[in-house]
Amino acid sequence: MKRVLLFLVACFLMSGQVTAMEEIDFTVGKIDPNPIGHDVPRGPIEIPTVFIENYTLFFTSGHAEYAMSIKDEYGCVVYTNIVGSNETTIILPSMLSGTYELCLYAGGYCFSGEIEL
């Protein structure tokens, strides 16, 4: 079984599709402090797994619904979108070029990571 799994991973790496994608490293921030009750979540926070290749974002299936924004180096929002829970790819506008901050908002939390377009 290990050999089959190793063979499949090697095939994916040689195909060039996996190596061109980069996983976005997110930091987590609370955006909706609850003044009533405890400020501790009932369960662990699930950080999204998102990959980027050129102008396409790839989300894992079964993710939460996110409000998405892209901010430039000055903190100005240059693009917004809603990422539905059944969407696995989002194509960003090709007019964007440079380094941006990708922010995903869900459940009172902001997940932010740097992307290069």
Secondary structure, 3 states (H helix, E strand, C coil): CHHHHHHHHHHHHHHCHHHHCEECCCEEEECCCCCCCCCCCCCCCCCCCEEEECCEEEECCCCCCEEEEEECCCCCEEEEEEECCCCCEEECCCCCCCEEEEEEEECCEEEEEEEEC
